[in-house]
């Protein structure tokens, strides 16, 4: 489906098994405790430990639905399995699949329109299912099952709802996608562990043969602070062994035949007609400063029988790029198949040397080359800004998009891919952060190759929009005539007590669309909406609300203004059983995440909807409505920098102004004791929290999870800041809570995953910040969750995190 908008030092710690290392500083007392995992109060446990509704996958023919059931959480035992962190990958070297993989534990099938689902038989015992993939003819679904020793390939036959194992557990799922269907739906191309796989080096016990040396040649390599990088020759060797695969063709009866010799295959992509494949193959030299996605890569074209056609592109090691978020590599990039033709490759090439500082008429050229890939490429289109994507429609009609981060601008062009001499027609030119002006996504359908292409009928396209307005959210369907660009609204959701999300066109001829309907108390379910009909909603799923204990909680989106007049909003939840007539003043927890904008108009738009289902996920603060707290969630925290001013030039001032406006708004409603307000956030929200507790006296306490607090440790940019530390040292120092730790006067709970893999948010960030607060007499508590990454997944970890947060709020707010 086409989109008009553009989306855009780990320190080892020793732990007792099933224990947490917790440092506690309170006043003049200091202690270190080893605790067993704890559980939150009963009211919260009842919301955490519930069975989740399944995910659904509908086939392209709209005949069958598969329902995928998942455990809500992993166990700490699973998370404690062997893991190697190499070049941006996290690998279980025993099973050869991501050590962080999330699995399904059951599959059911039902016919569309029927209420009762059918259990799939023949599934393995205690299934650990992933890599779900429909066959081109929609008769089968391939999937993998992970055992204690490896990954098996399995096949589900839709008609009989039966599953069978095709291969033993020798798949290599460490990099290339493991289930790639041939066009005839009679076989799959699968990466297997190579026959000559060597033993891995135990980097903990291996005796070094020399020092590790990296060198700078004088070129600027201003990379983000990545984690899980290769560190030494032993890591290089292990990485190579773990990503090498032999490619085999596996028939539906399980027989297999070697298709390609051993290589470091990172991506496999069939042409739409299935006659060719584009396969990405890594090669040396590796790097110690970037992840595997920037390693040297050959893009090689194969025929479906395994014969090599040509090496299409040799991409060098990408350690050095020009400065700026809009910098890109030179040479071919964004290489992909053209959806509306059998075997045509499309790619972009920068015309500014990949340097956004250079002034050029066109940033990118977009080319194509048809099979057999021997003729010179054809120029398709030139883009004024950095090329983003193309949505294909007909041989003579396609839609290209570009964008420019610095201005938050995106453009879309209608062009003729069969005639480059025809000037493209600009049909969209907008700020992609401006939700109110978003025209929506163009409706697509599957063509004869099973690829998505834009539906064009009588020179008209259909758009599905999210429908954000000043008055609320009203999703819509409208038709646009491509010559005049005039639109005709076909449907607008009228719900004011529910939220209808229009997902995709279901049946073009019947005017049917797949939608999802929910309310704050009604669990989301899927329906078929037929335009122009009465009683036109046909329910196709029937999921029940598992969170009934908070079904009657009062929820509303409140609107208010910042001191400078900027419109803000937040979602307000009142405690269970709260009497709005008595207005007893309660403590409040505020949860937020800052966002940067280049204009006040976009920053002030309201995109929260009170009719969204209240879903208390693991990181949510909604749980605390059961504990007598007011919860203010999704609080607007815009940071605006218009014109030549960057948002972060006034970061602290705007941060405090946002917070004050939110507290004032709820206080004016009479619901809270403003002396008992806590603030919290995750990642950049944690950074926000530490800054607020440092630079204002609005809050009694705070909770900061998985944050970064010293920006000199992320010197080549962070979040939406593209200036380096040496460009703007005052910005980095002013924004870093670590640099102002002596000003911290409010209690702060710091929580961090021991194995955080997010760029910049090293566990060291929380450890060093806590040490600074401790040394300066601040009240703080540091909780390191063993084995956890940037987001937390083990049930034991999540329950303990909820316990920690509850204890902290009870102590410092109540």
FIKE-337870 format. One line per 3 residues: their letters; for each residue x, y, z of C-alpha. Coordinates in nm, 3 decimals, decimal comma. Layout:
BEGIN
a	X:Y:Z; ...
END
This chain:
BEGIN
xxx	0,000:0,000:0,000; 0,140:0,333:-0,101; 0,205:0,596:0,162
xxx	0,175:0,965:0,106; 0,364:1,035:0,426; 0,723:0,938:0,500
xxx	0,786:0,746:0,816; 1,048:0,797:0,912; 3,053:0,010:2,703
xxx	2,893:-0,256:2,848; 3,047:-0,338:3,193; 3,005:-0,706:3,286
xxx	2,825:-0,764:3,614; 2,808:-1,082:3,819; 2,463:-1,191:3,928
xxx	2,318:-1,466:4,137; 2,080:-1,673:3,928; 1,730:-1,531:3,952
xxx	1,853:-1,230:4,144; 1,888:-0,859:4,087; 2,173:-0,628:4,174
xxx	2,010:-0,325:4,327; 2,189:-0,021:4,461; 1,996:0,193:4,704
xxx	2,086:0,541:4,817; 1,852:0,721:5,052; 1,964:1,028:5,242
xxx	2,285:0,936:5,422; 2,219:0,562:5,420; 2,370:0,343:5,151
xxx	2,316:-0,027:5,099; 2,346:-0,291:4,830; 2,080:-0,561:4,825
xxx	2,050:-0,887:4,638; 1,681:-0,961:4,598; 1,482:-1,246:4,456
xxx	1,238:-1,146:4,186; 0,930:-0,983:4,336; 0,570:-0,957:4,216
xxx	0,347:-0,650:4,213; 0,025:-0,622:4,417; -0,276:-0,839:4,335
xxx	-0,461:-0,559:4,152; -0,177:-0,526:3,903; -0,108:-0,901:3,878
xxx	-0,466:-0,959:3,763; -0,404:-0,735:3,464; -0,058:-0,866:3,379
xxx	-0,119:-1,238:3,394; -0,396:-1,273:3,133; -0,426:-1,468:2,810
xxx	-0,376:-1,248:2,507; -0,590:-1,257:2,194; -0,417:-1,410:1,889
xxx	-0,270:-1,228:1,593; -0,446:-1,286:1,264; -0,318:-1,338:0,910
xxx	-0,567:-1,332:0,621; -0,477:-1,492:0,289; -0,469:-1,290:-0,032
xxx	-0,787:-1,460:-0,156; -0,974:-1,352:0,159; -1,089:-1,707:0,224
xxx	-0,896:-1,820:0,532; -0,765:-1,669:0,852; -0,485:-1,818:1,055
xxx	-0,477:-1,729:1,423; -0,138:-1,720:1,591; -0,126:-1,760:1,968
xxx	0,164:-1,629:2,171; 0,284:-1,638:2,529; 0,269:-1,283:2,660
xxx	0,620:-1,307:2,802; 0,939:-1,507:2,776; 1,088:-1,667:3,087
xxx	1,416:-1,566:3,248; 1,532:-1,922:3,177; 1,480:-1,866:2,805
xxx	1,652:-1,530:2,825; 1,948:-1,692:3,001; 2,029:-1,930:2,717
xxx	2,365:-1,894:2,543; 2,389:-1,570:2,346; 2,656:-1,417:2,123
xxx	2,634:-1,047:2,036; 2,810:-0,988:1,709; 2,797:-0,704:1,456
xxx	2,448:-0,596:1,560; 2,308:-0,951:1,580; 2,210:-1,141:1,892
xxx	2,241:-1,511:1,821; 2,174:-1,833:2,007; 2,473:-2,036:1,880
xxx	2,309:-2,365:1,978; 1,983:-2,319:1,789; 2,111:-2,071:1,527
xxx	1,826:-1,826:1,548; 1,795:-1,488:1,715; 1,829:-1,522:2,090
xxx	1,554:-1,259:2,120; 1,306:-1,433:1,888; 0,939:-1,417:1,993
xxx	0,752:-1,740:1,929; 0,395:-1,849:1,866; 0,277:-2,147:2,068
xxx	-0,029:-2,253:1,865; -0,203:-2,207:1,529; -0,573:-2,227:1,447
xxx	-0,756:-2,174:1,117; -1,103:-2,056:1,029; -1,294:-1,965:0,719
xxx	-1,369:-1,599:0,680; -1,719:-1,530:0,809; -1,731:-1,840:1,030
xxx	-1,725:-1,796:1,404; -1,558:-2,124:1,506; -1,192:-2,182:1,442
xxx	-1,028:-2,520:1,375; -0,725:-2,642:1,569; -0,428:-2,726:1,347
xxx	-0,325:-3,086:1,407; 0,022:-3,237:1,382; 0,199:-2,944:1,543
xxx	0,514:-3,024:1,739; 0,494:-3,070:2,113; 0,544:-2,740:2,297
xxx	0,568:-2,542:1,972; 0,808:-2,251:1,928; 0,682:-2,124:1,596
xxx	0,811:-1,829:1,392; 0,884:-1,717:1,034; 0,526:-1,761:0,915
xxx	0,501:-1,737:0,534; 0,205:-1,796:0,298; 0,282:-1,981:-0,025
xxx	0,216:-1,789:-0,350; -0,093:-2,004:-0,424; -0,219:-1,951:-0,067
xxx	-0,265:-2,327:-0,013; 0,019:-2,363:0,235; 0,193:-2,181:0,516
xxx	0,556:-2,250:0,591; 0,698:-2,190:0,938; 0,994:-2,279:1,156
xxx	0,994:-2,460:1,488; 1,285:-2,409:1,728; 1,389:-2,709:1,935
xxx	1,654:-2,730:2,207; 1,915:-2,807:1,941; 1,814:-2,625:1,624
xxx	1,548:-2,492:1,389; 1,322:-2,719:1,184; 1,122:-2,637:0,870
xxx	0,750:-2,716:0,886; 0,454:-2,702:0,646; 0,089:-2,627:0,720
xxx	-0,171:-2,738:0,463; -0,464:-2,498:0,484; -0,736:-2,726:0,341
xxx	-0,677:-3,003:0,595; -0,549:-2,784:0,880; -0,259:-3,025:0,929
xxx	0,108:-2,957:0,990; 0,412:-3,171:0,918; 0,788:-3,144:0,958
xxx	0,987:-3,108:0,637; 1,344:-3,101:0,770; 1,540:-3,160:1,088
xxx	1,685:-2,876:1,290; 1,969:-2,768:1,065; 1,833:-2,436:0,941
xxx	2,048:-2,126:0,977; 1,817:-1,842:1,079; 2,090:-1,609:1,200
xxx	2,059:-1,375:0,903; 1,879:-1,469:0,579; 1,503:-1,521:0,594
xxx	1,462:-1,900:0,624; 1,143:-1,968:0,424; 1,147:-1,835:0,067
xxx	0,883:-1,982:-0,166; 0,947:-2,063:-0,529; 0,679:-1,919:-0,761
xxx	0,512:-2,255:-0,826; 0,447:-2,309:-0,452; 0,610:-2,651:-0,480
xxx	0,936:-2,583:-0,296; 1,123:-2,341:-0,070; 1,473:-2,196:-0,079
xxx	1,619:-2,247:0,268; 1,953:-2,157:0,433; 2,112:-2,452:0,614
xxx	2,414:-2,473:0,839; 2,718:-2,545:0,618; 2,871:-2,891:0,613
xxx	3,214:-2,749:0,704; 3,096:-2,540:1,000; 3,386:-2,498:1,243
xxx	3,376:-2,488:1,621; 3,319:-2,144:1,768; 3,591:-1,973:1,967
xxx	3,523:-1,931:2,338; 3,614:-1,565:2,365; 3,610:-1,581:2,747
xxx	3,888:-1,840:2,764; 4,074:-1,794:2,433; 4,435:-1,681:2,469
xxx	4,497:-1,371:2,258; 4,755:-1,397:1,980; 4,810:-1,021:1,967
xxx	4,648:-0,685:2,027; 4,331:-0,562:1,860; 4,414:-0,271:1,632
xxx	4,183:-0,028:1,454; 4,306:0,265:1,251; 4,182:0,599:1,124
xxx	4,301:0,710:0,780; 4,201:1,072:0,830; 3,850:1,047:0,685
xxx	3,562:1,157:0,905; 3,354:0,859:1,022; 3,086:1,013:1,241
xxx	2,881:0,706:1,332; 2,620:0,661:1,601; 2,724:0,475:1,917
xxx	2,622:0,123:1,814; 2,628:-0,173:2,051; 2,699:-0,544:1,997
xxx	2,988:-0,462:1,762; 3,273:-0,695:1,670; 3,566:-0,634:1,906
xxx	3,848:-0,869:1,806; 3,956:-1,141:1,560; 3,777:-1,408:1,764
xxx	3,449:-1,219:1,722; 3,516:-1,192:1,349; 3,570:-1,566:1,324
xxx	3,257:-1,648:1,523; 3,048:-1,404:1,322; 3,161:-1,560:0,994
xxx	3,091:-1,913:1,116; 2,744:-1,823:1,241; 2,620:-1,641:0,930
xxx	2,756:-1,881:0,667; 2,490:-2,094:0,501; 2,440:-2,348:0,227
xxx	2,125:-2,279:0,024; 1,899:-2,576:-0,048; 1,580:-2,625:-0,246
xxx	1,337:-2,813:-0,020; 1,039:-2,990:-0,181; 0,703:-3,028:-0,006
xxx	0,781:-3,392:0,070; 1,094:-3,285:0,258; 1,353:-3,388:0,001
xxx	1,625:-3,130:-0,052; 1,888:-3,049:-0,309; 2,183:-2,813:-0,283
xxx	2,107:-2,488:-0,468; 2,409:-2,266:-0,392; 2,746:-2,315:-0,224
xxx	2,839:-2,173:0,116; 2,818:-1,797:0,156; 2,734:-1,526:0,407
xxx	2,381:-1,468:0,272; 2,203:-1,174:0,433; 1,897:-1,134:0,209
xxx	1,708:-1,341:-0,049; 1,449:-1,189:-0,280; 1,265:-1,355:-0,569
xxx	1,165:-1,148:-0,871; 0,786:-1,107:-0,903; 0,768:-1,372:-1,177
xxx	0,988:-1,608:-0,972; 1,242:-1,656:-1,253; 1,526:-1,469:-1,086
xxx	1,659:-1,401:-0,738; 1,856:-1,113:-0,593; 2,077:-1,244:-0,312
xxx	2,287:-1,023:-0,084; 2,614:-1,180:0,017; 2,845:-1,028:0,283
xxx	3,219:-1,031:0,239; 3,528:-0,906:0,421; 3,670:-0,680:0,556
xxx	3,445:-0,661:0,861; 3,427:-0,355:1,084; 3,456:-0,277:1,454
xxx	3,262:0,052:1,433; 2,948:-0,034:1,232; 2,704:-0,325:1,227
xxx	2,680:-0,597:0,962; 2,432:-0,398:0,754; 2,723:-0,169:0,656
xxx	2,970:-0,450:0,580; 3,081:-0,498:0,217; 2,803:-0,669:0,025
xxx	2,766:-0,815:-0,323; 2,421:-0,811:-0,480; 2,415:-1,118:-0,706
xxx	2,143:-1,213:-0,955; 2,060:-1,583:-0,994; 1,821:-1,774:-1,212
xxx	1,565:-1,983:-1,024; 1,767:-2,296:-1,105; 2,068:-2,158:-0,916
xxx	2,272:-2,038:-1,213; 2,455:-1,710:-1,151; 2,355:-1,437:-1,397
xxx	2,580:-1,153:-1,280; 2,705:-0,958:-0,983; 2,475:-0,660:-0,999
xxx	2,645:-0,438:-0,741; 2,954:-0,451:-0,520; 2,890:-0,233:-0,217
xxx	3,203:-0,135:-0,020; 3,239:-0,112:0,357; 3,027:0,182:0,474
xxx	3,218:0,331:0,768; 3,245:0,682:0,625; 2,957:0,904:0,516
xxx	2,918:1,280:0,486; 2,776:1,459:0,787; 2,402:1,486:0,849
xxx	2,089:1,273:0,872; 2,028:1,313:0,498; 2,372:1,184:0,405
xxx	2,378:0,860:0,209; 2,617:0,632:0,026; 2,722:0,687:-0,333
xxx	2,652:0,429:-0,601; 2,349:0,201:-0,612; 2,123:0,194:-0,306
xxx	1,760:0,102:-0,227; 1,788:-0,188:-0,472; 1,459:-0,373:-0,517
xxx	1,236:-0,549:-0,768; 0,974:-0,354:-0,957; 0,637:-0,489:-0,838
xxx	0,442:-0,453:-1,162; 0,688:-0,631:-1,394; 0,825:-0,984:-1,398
xxx	1,194:-0,913:-1,345; 1,302:-0,549:-1,341; 1,545:-0,406:-1,086
xxx	1,505:-0,047:-0,962; 1,756:0,155:-0,760; 1,858:0,510:-0,665
xxx	2,191:0,690:-0,696; 2,287:1,011:-0,519; 2,375:1,305:-0,744
xxx	2,523:1,512:-0,461; 2,791:1,264:-0,358; 2,562:1,169:-0,071
xxx	2,641:1,504:0,092; 2,336:1,707:0,200; 2,551:2,022:0,222
xxx	2,603:2,027:-0,155; 2,357:2,228:-0,362; 2,221:2,038:-0,662
xxx	1,905:2,051:-0,873; 1,827:1,685:-0,807; 1,945:1,486:-0,507
xxx	1,883:1,142:-0,660; 1,838:0,967:-0,990; 1,625:0,653:-0,999
xxx	1,709:0,387:-1,259; 1,574:0,054:-1,378; 1,718:-0,245:-1,562
xxx	1,514:-0,532:-1,705; 1,608:-0,898:-1,735; 1,845:-1,032:-1,862
xxx	2,024:-0,730:-1,710; 2,268:-0,681:-1,997; 2,150:-0,351:-2,147
xxx	2,227:-0,006:-2,011; 1,988:0,106:-1,735; 1,702:0,346:-1,803
xxx	1,649:0,667:-1,607; 1,305:0,660:-1,445; 1,285:0,983:-1,248
xxx	1,493:1,247:-1,071; 1,394:1,358:-0,720; 1,447:1,702:-0,573
xxx	1,496:1,559:-0,225; 1,631:1,224:-0,103; 1,451:0,936:-0,275
xxx	1,221:0,736:-0,049; 1,007:0,489:-0,244; 0,803:0,410:-0,555
xxx	0,450:0,270:-0,559; 0,377:0,099:-0,890; 0,037:0,107:-1,058
xxx	0,032:0,046:-1,436; 0,305:0,032:-1,706; 0,245:0,404:-1,762
xxx	0,174:0,518:-1,409; 0,367:0,513:-1,081; 0,412:0,731:-0,773
xxx	0,756:0,829:-0,641; 0,819:0,987:-0,300; 1,113:1,182:-0,161
xxx	1,176:1,355:0,172; 1,408:1,592:0,356; 1,447:1,545:0,732
xxx	1,577:1,894:0,807; 1,255:2,057:0,684; 1,025:1,758:0,762
xxx	0,906:1,781:0,402; 0,788:1,504:0,174; 0,686:1,522:-0,190
xxx	0,508:1,273:-0,414; 0,529:1,269:-0,791; 0,306:1,101:-1,046
xxx	0,523:0,987:-1,335; 0,526:0,764:-1,642; 0,782:0,484:-1,592
xxx	0,763:0,405:-1,966; 0,862:0,754:-2,078; 1,125:0,948:-1,886
xxx	1,081:1,245:-2,120; 0,742:1,319:-1,961; 0,787:1,562:-1,672
xxx	0,670:1,419:-1,337; 0,364:1,581:-1,183; 0,399:1,684:-0,818
xxx	0,082:1,579:-0,638; 0,191:1,609:-0,273; 0,418:1,868:-0,106
xxx	0,371:1,872:0,269; 0,517:1,857:0,617; 0,506:1,487:0,702
xxx	0,456:1,570:1,073; 0,134:1,755:0,984; -0,126:1,487:1,060
xxx	-0,424:1,707:0,982; -0,322:1,747:0,617; -0,230:1,382:0,560
xxx	-0,421:1,269:0,247; -0,383:0,903:0,342; -0,257:0,587:0,177
xxx	-0,346:0,474:-0,174; -0,534:0,145:-0,189; -0,349:-0,144:-0,349
xxx	-0,429:-0,499:-0,451; -0,230:-0,805:-0,558; -0,142:-0,845:-0,926
xxx	-0,077:-1,163:-1,125; 0,263:-1,194:-0,955; 0,113:-1,167:-0,607
xxx	0,271:-0,823:-0,562; 0,097:-0,513:-0,430; 0,024:-0,246:-0,691
xxx	-0,191:0,066:-0,669; -0,550:0,024:-0,787; -0,626:0,268:-1,070
xxx	-0,976:0,273:-1,217; -1,087:0,535:-1,472; -0,777:0,735:-1,382
xxx	-0,884:0,741:-1,018; -0,721:0,605:-0,704; -0,876:0,534:-0,365
xxx	-0,726:0,676:-0,047; -0,760:0,555:0,311; -0,687:0,824:0,570
xxx	-0,645:0,820:0,947; -0,868:1,127:0,963; -0,707:1,338:1,234
xxx	-0,882:1,674:1,268; -0,917:1,953:1,525; -1,252:1,802:1,622
xxx	-1,122:1,446:1,666; -1,030:1,141:1,461; -1,262:1,033:1,179
xxx	-1,097:0,786:0,940; -1,208:0,816:0,580; -1,215:0,662:0,232
xxx	-1,205:0,891:-0,068; -1,151:0,881:-0,440; -0,901:1,107:-0,619
xxx	-0,908:1,188:-0,992; -0,546:1,200:-1,107; -0,579:1,468:-1,376
xxx	-0,767:1,728:-1,174; -0,653:1,602:-0,829; -1,012:1,651:-0,714
xxx	-1,130:1,423:-0,436; -1,466:1,266:-0,363; -1,526:1,147:-0,007
xxx	-1,686:0,800:-0,020; -1,701:0,729:0,351; -1,617:0,899:0,681
xxx	-1,638:0,713:1,010; -1,897:0,887:1,227; -1,812:0,715:1,554
xxx	-1,764:0,943:1,853; -1,774:0,663:2,114; -1,561:0,412:1,918
xxx	-1,254:0,412:1,697; -1,273:0,256:1,353; -0,944:0,188:1,177
xxx	-0,978:0,128:0,803; -0,702:-0,121:0,726; -0,726:-0,211:0,358
xxx	-0,958:-0,275:0,066; -1,110:-0,620:0,090; -1,313:-0,659:-0,231
xxx	-1,288:-0,388:-0,499; -1,601:-0,486:-0,691; -1,820:-0,500:-0,382
xxx	-1,677:-0,186:-0,223; -1,569:-0,379:0,086; -1,297:-0,282:0,330
xxx	-1,131:-0,460:0,621; -1,171:-0,248:0,935; -1,099:-0,280:1,306
xxx	-1,339:-0,136:1,560; -1,268:-0,076:1,927; -1,356:0,146:2,219
xxx	-1,189:0,217:2,550; -1,372:-0,086:2,697; -1,438:-0,297:2,382
xxx	-1,150:-0,516:2,269; -1,048:-0,455:1,905; -1,215:-0,689:1,657
xxx	-1,208:-0,712:1,278; -1,500:-0,647:1,045; -1,582:-0,621:0,676
xxx	-1,745:-0,287:0,594; -1,946:-0,262:0,273; -1,990:0,094:0,146
xxx	-2,339:0,215:0,066; -2,520:-0,059:0,259; -2,726:-0,054:0,574
xxx	-2,614:-0,292:0,848; -2,290:-0,307:0,658; -2,053:-0,440:0,923
xxx	-1,976:-0,812:0,915; -1,780:-0,922:1,222; -1,504:-1,175:1,146
xxx	-1,324:-1,202:1,484; -1,479:-1,227:1,829; -1,210:-1,152:2,086
xxx	-1,315:-1,081:2,445; -1,181:-0,806:2,672; -0,928:-0,967:2,911
xxx	-0,894:-0,649:3,121; -1,244:-0,619:3,264; -1,126:-0,494:3,605
xxx	-1,050:-0,154:3,448; -1,337:-0,154:3,198; -1,524:0,124:3,380
xxx	-1,228:0,351:3,445; -1,293:0,708:3,335; -1,077:0,797:3,035
xxx	-1,065:1,119:2,837; -0,833:1,323:2,618; -0,780:1,661:2,780
xxx	-0,674:1,966:2,579; -0,483:2,262:2,720; -0,225:2,523:2,624
xxx	0,141:2,578:2,696; 0,248:2,918:2,829; 0,343:3,028:2,477
xxx	-0,004:2,937:2,345; 0,091:2,601:2,188; -0,196:2,350:2,195
xxx	-0,122:2,035:2,395; -0,311:1,721:2,494; -0,288:1,410:2,711
xxx	-0,493:1,103:2,794; -0,632:1,117:3,147; -0,729:0,809:3,348
xxx	-0,898:0,837:3,688; -0,860:0,568:3,957; -1,093:0,269:3,970
xxx	-1,415:0,374:4,147; -1,325:0,743:4,150; -1,618:0,973:4,232
xxx	-1,597:1,269:3,993; -1,850:1,466:4,196; -1,652:1,452:4,521
xxx	-1,321:1,517:4,342; -1,096:1,369:4,608; -0,742:1,486:4,535
xxx	-0,522:1,193:4,437; -0,154:1,144:4,354; -0,069:1,137:3,983
xxx	0,185:0,968:3,759; 0,266:1,137:3,428; 0,423:0,933:3,143
xxx	0,564:1,096:2,828; 0,814:1,094:2,542; 0,946:1,415:2,381
xxx	0,911:1,476:2,007; 1,091:1,735:1,793; 0,914:1,959:1,541
xxx	1,009:2,232:1,298; 0,679:2,420:1,324; 0,430:2,500:1,598
xxx	0,131:2,409:1,384; 0,226:2,042:1,359; 0,348:2,032:1,719
xxx	0,010:2,146:1,846; -0,199:1,885:1,666; -0,394:1,634:1,873
xxx	-0,359:1,271:1,769; -0,471:1,096:2,090; -0,809:0,925:2,078
xxx	-1,003:0,849:2,397; -1,175:0,559:2,219; -0,858:0,358:2,176
xxx	-0,885:0,036:2,374; -0,719:0,063:2,714; -0,447:-0,198:2,677
xxx	-0,204:-0,214:2,974; 0,111:-0,350:2,807; 0,420:-0,435:3,012
xxx	0,556:-0,080:3,020; 0,223:0,094:3,079; 0,139:0,305:3,382
xxx	-0,234:0,240:3,339; -0,200:-0,042:3,594; -0,185:0,220:3,868
xxx	-0,546:0,326:3,830; -0,609:0,011:4,036; -0,386:0,152:4,310
xxx	-0,557:0,486:4,356; -0,350:0,698:4,120; -0,452:0,939:3,850
xxx	-0,258:0,849:3,535; -0,175:1,105:3,268; -0,051:0,914:2,965
xxx	0,073:1,011:2,616; 0,139:1,363:2,741; 0,233:1,608:2,466
xxx	0,599:1,704:2,499; 0,678:1,888:2,175; 1,019:2,050:2,136
xxx	0,990:2,309:1,859; 1,262:2,487:1,662; 1,137:2,695:1,371
xxx	1,343:2,836:1,084; 1,714:2,836:1,157; 1,654:2,754:1,525
xxx	1,691:2,385:1,608; 1,443:2,226:1,855; 1,715:2,144:2,108
xxx	1,833:2,506:2,126; 1,560:2,559:2,389; 1,514:2,201:2,508
xxx	1,504:2,251:2,886; 1,279:2,558:2,875; 1,022:2,382:2,656
xxx	1,046:2,061:2,858; 0,956:2,236:3,183; 0,686:2,443:3,013
xxx	0,522:2,126:2,877; 0,525:1,965:3,221; 0,382:2,267:3,400
xxx	0,100:2,302:3,149; -0,001:1,937:3,193; -0,003:1,953:3,574
xxx	-0,193:2,281:3,569; -0,456:2,130:3,339; -0,531:1,833:3,565
xxx	-0,505:2,042:3,880; -0,763:2,285:3,738; -0,999:1,988:3,696
xxx	-0,969:1,930:4,072; -0,849:1,569:4,061; -0,496:1,582:4,202
xxx	-0,275:1,691:4,487; -0,011:1,870:4,283; 0,248:1,815:4,556
xxx	0,219:1,441:4,482; 0,298:1,413:4,112; 0,555:1,173:3,966
xxx	0,695:1,175:3,613; 0,834:0,887:3,413; 0,943:0,766:3,075
xxx	1,132:0,501:2,881; 1,444:0,560:2,667; 1,428:0,924:2,553
xxx	1,140:0,959:2,799; 1,384:0,857:3,075; 1,622:1,130:2,957
xxx	1,328:1,370:2,977; 1,243:1,254:3,330; 1,594:1,308:3,465
xxx	1,603:1,656:3,315; 1,267:1,753:3,465; 1,365:1,636:3,813
xxx	1,688:1,833:3,775; 1,556:2,161:3,638; 1,219:2,213:3,809
xxx	1,031:2,148:4,133; 0,705:2,031:3,978; 0,748:1,665:4,073
xxx	0,781:1,464:4,393; 0,963:1,171:4,227; 1,044:1,008:3,894
xxx	1,090:0,676:3,714; 1,345:0,653:3,432; 1,382:0,330:3,234
xxx	1,661:0,246:2,988; 1,775:0,602:2,935; 2,090:0,792:2,838
xxx	2,198:1,075:3,066; 2,540:1,188:2,943; 2,527:1,308:2,584
xxx	2,906:1,338:2,555; 2,894:0,956:2,534; 2,685:0,991:2,214
xxx	2,901:1,261:2,052; 2,796:1,224:1,688; 2,427:1,293:1,733
xxx	2,134:1,149:1,927; 1,760:1,121:1,877; 1,682:1,406:1,634
xxx	1,999:1,603:1,704; 2,232:1,576:1,404; 2,497:1,823:1,525
xxx	2,803:1,663:1,684; 2,935:1,747:2,028; 3,210:1,957:1,871
xxx	2,952:2,154:1,669; 2,737:2,237:1,970; 2,907:2,151:2,300
xxx	2,676:2,383:2,495; 2,372:2,187:2,370; 2,520:1,850:2,472
xxx	2,623:1,978:2,815; 2,304:2,169:2,887; 2,084:1,874:2,788
xxx	2,281:1,613:2,987; 2,135:1,545:3,335; 2,470:1,390:3,429
xxx	2,635:1,732:3,392; 2,387:1,879:3,641; 2,366:1,592:3,890
xxx	2,441:1,831:4,176; 2,105:2,001:4,112; 1,901:1,683:4,156
xxx	1,680:1,717:4,466; 1,402:1,466:4,387; 1,397:1,085:4,422
xxx	1,468:0,901:4,096; 1,418:0,530:4,027; 1,655:0,414:3,751
xxx	1,580:0,085:3,573; 1,795:-0,056:3,293; 1,833:-0,383:3,102
xxx	2,176:-0,535:3,154; 2,196:-0,626:2,783; 2,055:-0,305:2,632
xxx	2,119:-0,312:2,256; 1,984:0,031:2,166; 2,219:0,287:2,016
xxx	2,347:0,517:2,291; 2,155:0,375:2,589; 2,437:0,166:2,730
xxx	2,372:0,025:3,079; 2,677:0,233:3,175; 2,460:0,544:3,124
xxx	2,242:0,452:3,423; 2,531:0,314:3,628; 2,746:0,627:3,596
xxx	2,450:0,860:3,648; 2,350:0,671:3,963; 2,707:0,692:4,091
xxx	2,703:1,069:4,033; 2,373:1,108:4,219; 2,496:0,885:4,501
xxx	2,819:1,079:4,534; 2,633:1,410:4,548; 2,375:1,295:4,803
xxx	2,081:1,249:4,569; 1,801:1,003:4,648; 1,808:0,732:4,384
xxx	1,771:0,359:4,328; 1,929:0,163:4,043; 1,775:-0,162:3,924
xxx	1,965:-0,365:3,664; 1,749:-0,633:3,503; 1,967:-0,935:3,412
xxx	1,969:-1,043:3,045; 1,717:-0,777:2,940; 1,756:-0,561:2,633
xxx	1,624:-0,208:2,565; 1,271:-0,340:2,604; 1,202:-0,606:2,866
xxx	1,062:-0,949:2,783; 1,104:-1,203:3,067; 0,798:-1,237:3,289
xxx	1,014:-1,236:3,602; 1,177:-0,909:3,496; 0,849:-0,739:3,408
xxx	0,676:-0,839:3,731; 0,973:-0,719:3,932; 0,984:-0,391:3,740
xxx	0,617:-0,336:3,822; 0,689:-0,413:4,188; 0,978:-0,164:4,193
xxx	0,766:0,108:4,038; 0,479:0,043:4,279; 0,710:0,051:4,583
xxx	0,866:0,377:4,460; 0,533:0,549:4,401; 0,390:0,431:4,732
xxx	0,695:0,562:4,918; 0,734:0,901:4,754; 0,379:0,994:4,650
x	0,154:0,841:4,912
END
